[in-house]
Amino acid sequence: MRIGVPKEIKVEEYRVGLTPASVREYVAHGHEVVVQRGAGDGIGAGDEVYTQAGARIADTAEEVFSVAEMIVKVKEPQPSEWIRLREGQILFTYLHLAPDVPQTAGLIASGCTAVAYETVTDARGGLPLLAPMSEVAGRLAIEAAGAALRKSADGMGKLLGGVPGVPPSRVAIIGGGVVGTHAARMAAGLGSDVTILDRSLPRLRLLDDLFLGRVRTRYATLEAIEQEVFAADVVIGAVLVPGASAPKLVSRAQLAGMKRRAVLVDVAIDQGGCFETSKPTTHQAPTYLVDDIVHYCVANMPGAVPVTSSHALNHATLPFGLALASKGLRALVEDPHLRTGLNVHRGRITNRAVAESQHLSAVMPEEALAS
């Protein structure tokens, strides 16, 4: 199969769909890889490195899209990209369709087969292609919170870990999954006073064992969330419903009960955000104020560390990408975990959570692939 790797064009996105090491793997398996000129610049991989790995360099994105049978990206296609997609072409990337009506319409109109990293599953019920970026985002969330707390950044002027004689900042993490766990690891490591809230008692037990009492755990009732949010200097929103829009866990009215210039970090912003007052921001202008509360809502947080992120992502996606390249749609038929990644196929939505978020109808992936 001919694989296309366009340069990412989302604002301040420096990751790349395939690293040179991954290109070499595709070529070794008998596939042709076409990489847009400059696609790897953000991770320090020039065109000559891709050429040495066996790729052909294309001058434009238009050429990549026109010749490729499968497009491998990092972020969701932008309007200038989804109009280049076509029926019979496979798109393998993060999509986050639930809150993105225009992109959904664009993919439906294209007729392509769109497989989303974030809804591919594994035998343990996990999300193996979302996990590496969740790990990065969870750790970055605490770095971002620390910066946003500074007085020069409109924060309250507190240090996350405090110093001897001065209490540390209090951090509330809503969601004890991959993002929440890694955020807690970073925050606790810096000396913060950390609480994780989750609705899974088995998960809370696991976290209690993992952190050996260094982190408090609470069952996430509405009352518990409100109490922790009001007491916190930093709130990390780390709740995920696979494929669906994120639930709104903190309302605008509740901002009035928070500490002035406390920081909200919404890691779920790609799925619409889990705070009512969240809206996407960029690395250049990452924060804004609502009712004197600092909001950090960067929609591509791992893009700030593209070298780490690109390699971590490629390690996870490579086996699935090779399966798609070698077997085409048959890979989706044969692998039920890869099949859960199918979001759009030949003009139909094949993910129920996406369809419900947009009040549309969906077909089962098995039905779509059989037609």
N, C-alpha and C positions, 0 to 999 in steps of 0.2 A: 504494500500500500504506500501511497505518497502522503507524507505527513507534512503539514504546514505549520510554521511557528512565526506568527506576526509579532512585531514589536508592540508592547502594551502601550495604549494611548490614553488610559484613564489618568486624570490629573495626579501627578506625583506618584506614579506607579513605576517602580524600577525592577520588579521581578521579571522572570522570563519563564515561558511555558516549559521549555526543555533546556536543561543545562548541557554543555558539551559532553559530559559523561553519559547522559541519557541519550543524546543523539548517537553516540557510539554504539550503545546497546541496540537502538532501533536499526541502525545500519547492519550490525552484526547478525540481526534476525532477518535480514533480507529486504528491509524497507528503505525507501528513499525519503530523505528529509530535506525540506526547503525552508531556510531560515531567512527572515527579512534582515536586510543590512542594519546593523546597529542594535538588533534585538537583545543582545547580551551585554550591552555596554554598562547597564546598571549593576551588573554583578562582576564587572571587570573582565568579561569574556569577549574579546574582539572577534571580528569576522574570521580572522585567520585561524583562531582556535576552533571555531565551528567547522571550518574547511578541513582542518586536520582531523577532526572527529568524523568526517565523511559527509558533512552537509553541503548542499548547494546554496549559495547566497543569492537571494532575489533583491532587487533594488527597491521594490514597493510592496506595500500590503496588498494592493490589488492583484499583483502577480501571485503572491502566496495564496490568496483565497481562490484565485481562478484555477490553479493547478492542483491544489491539495484535495485529497479524498477525506482526510480528517484534519481538523484544525485543533491544535493543542495550545491553550492559553492559560492565563492565571485568573484574570478578572473577567467579569461578565462583558460580552460584546457591547460596544458603544454603537450609537445609531449608524455611524459610517461603516461599521463592521457588519451589523446584522443584515444590512441590505445587500451585502456581498455573499451571504450564505445561500445555499441552494438545496433543492431536494436531492437526497442521496448522499449528502455530505454529513459527516459526523462532527459535532462540536463537543470537545471535552475540556471543561473548565469549571470554575465557580460561576454559578448563575444567580443565586439568591432571588428567585423570581417572585416570591410571595408579595412583597411590597412594590414590585416594579411592573406596573401594568404596561407601559410602552414597550419594554423589552420583551415581555411575554407575547404581545401582539406581533412584534417584529419577528420573533422566532417562529411563531405560528405561520405567519405569512411566507416565511422563507421555505418552509417545507423540510427543513433540515432535521436531523436526529440530534437532539441536545442532551448530553449526559452531564449531570451536575456533580462535581466532586462532593459537595456538602450533603448529598443524600445517598451516596454509596454506603452500604453497611458491611459489617463483618459477622462472623458466626457468633460473636459474643453480644451482638446488638449495638456495637459501637459504630462510630463514623470515622473510619480509618483515614480518609482523605481530608477530613476537616480537622482531625486531631492535631497534626503538626502546626497548622496555623493558629489553632486555639491555644496551643502551648506558647507560641510566640506572643500572641495577643494578650494572654493572661499575664505574662511577665512584663510586657510593655505597658500594660494598664497601670501597674504600680509605678513604673518610671514616669509615665505621663502624669499620674496623680501627684507624685512628688514635685514635679515641675510646676503643675497648676496650683499647688498650695502656696507657692512662693508669693510674697507680696508684690514683686515686680510683674507677676503674671495675673494680678487681680485676685490672688488667693488670700487666705486668712493669715499667712505668714508663719505656718508651722512646719517643723521638720517631721518627716514620717516616723523616725525612730526615737525622737526626743534626744535628750542627753541626761547624764546623771543629775538628779534633782529636778528635772523637768519631764513631765509625763509625755509618752509618745502619742502620736496621732492615733485616733480610733478609726479602724477600717471595717466597713460592713460589706461583705461579698454576697450578693444574692445569686445563688446557683452554685452547686458544688460539683459541677462536671469538670471537664478538662480545663476550661478557662479559669473557673473559680479555684481549682486546686493549685494551678500554677501562680495565680495572683496571690493566693494565700501563702504559698511557699516564699515568694519574693517579699511580701509585706512582713511576714513573720521573721524572715532572715534579716530584715532591716531594723527589727525591733518594734514594729507597730503592734498595737493592741487590736487583734483580728477576730472577727466573728464571721462564720460562714452559715448562710441560711439555705435550706433545701427541703423539699417535700418528700424525699426518699429517706426513710429511716435506715435501710441498709447502707446507703451512701454516707449518711452522717456517722454511722458506726465505723465505716472504713476510714473516713477522714479523721475521726477521733483517734483511731489507732495510728494512722499515718503521722499525725502531728504530735503524738505523745503528750497531749494536753496543752501544747503551746498555742493552740487556736481553739476558741470556743465554737461549739456547733449549736444551732437552734433549728427547730422545726419551723418551716416558713409559713406560719399563719399570717393573716393580714395584720393582726395585732403585733406579732413579733417583728415583721418587716417594718412596720411603722415605728416601733420603739427603737430599733437599731438604726434606722435612717435618721431619726431625729437626734440620736446621740452621736452620730458619726461625723468625722471630719472628711472622710472619703467614702463614697458608695460606689462599688463596682457592680454594674449590671451584667450578669454572665449567664442569663437564662436562655436556653435554646429549645424550641420545639421543631424537630427536624422538618425542613421544607416549608414550615408555616411562618406566618408573621409572629414576631415576638410578643408575648403578653405585656400589657402596660402595668407595671408593678408600683410605680410611684407617680401619683397624680400631680397636677400643677398646684392644687389646693394644699397638698402636703409639703410643698416647698416652704410654706410659711412657718412650718414647725421645725425646719432644719436650722443648723447653725449658719450664721451669715458667712458667706464666701466659702462654704463647704464645697466639695468637688464631687460631681457625678461623672463617672466614666462609663459610657454606654458601649460595651463591646458587642452588643447585639444590634447595632445600628444597621448592619447589612440586611438584617431581617426586619427592618422597620423601627427598631429601638424598643427598649423595655421601660423607658421613662416617657411620660406623656409629652414632655417639653423637649424631647430630643429631635434634632435635625442633623443631617450629615454635614461634617466639616472636613477640612483638608489639613495636611501636615503644615502647610504654610500659615493657616489661620485655624488652629485646632480647637479653640475654646470660644465661648460666648456666655453672657450672663442672662439669666431669667430670674426675676425676683431676687436678685442678689445671690444667686447660686451659680457657681461655675460649672458649665457643661463641656465635657470633652467627648466628641462624637465623631472621631475620624473613621471613615468608612473602610479604609484599607490600612489598618494599623501595621500589619506585618511588612507592608511595602517600605517602611522606614528602615528596615534591616534586610535588604533584598538578597544579600549573599547568604545569610543564614536561612532566610525564608525559602528562597528558590531551591536550595539543596535539600532542605527538610521536606518540602513539598514533592520534589521529584522522587525522593526515596520512597514516598508513599504511593504516588500515582503510577510509577513506572510499570509494575506488573499488570495493572488494569489497562494502561495505555497500550502495552504490547499485545495484550489479549484482543483489544479492539482492532489493532492494526493487522493482526494475523487472521482473525476470524470475522471481522466486520460485525454485522448485526447478530450473527450466530453466537458471538461472545455474550450478548445480552440474553439470548435465549437460554444458553447453557449455565450461566452464572447468576443465581437469584440475587446475590449481593450487588453485583454490578448492575443488574436490572433495576434495582431500586433507585439507581442514579438517573434513570431515564425520566426526563421531565417533559420533553416535547418530542413528538415523532410525527412527521408528515402532516403537520397542521393540526395536531390534536394534543391537548395536555394529558400527560400520563402520570401525573403526581397529584394525588387527591388533596394533599394539604395546600398545594399551590392553587389548585382550582377553587377550593373552598375559601381561601383568602381573597380571591378575586371574584367570587360569586359566579364561577363558570362551571361547566361540566367537564368531567374527566373520563377517560377510558383506562382500563387496567393495562399496564405495560404488556402483559401477555397477549391481550386482545389486539392492541395496536401493532405489535410485532407480527402477529399471525395474519394480519390483513394485507 
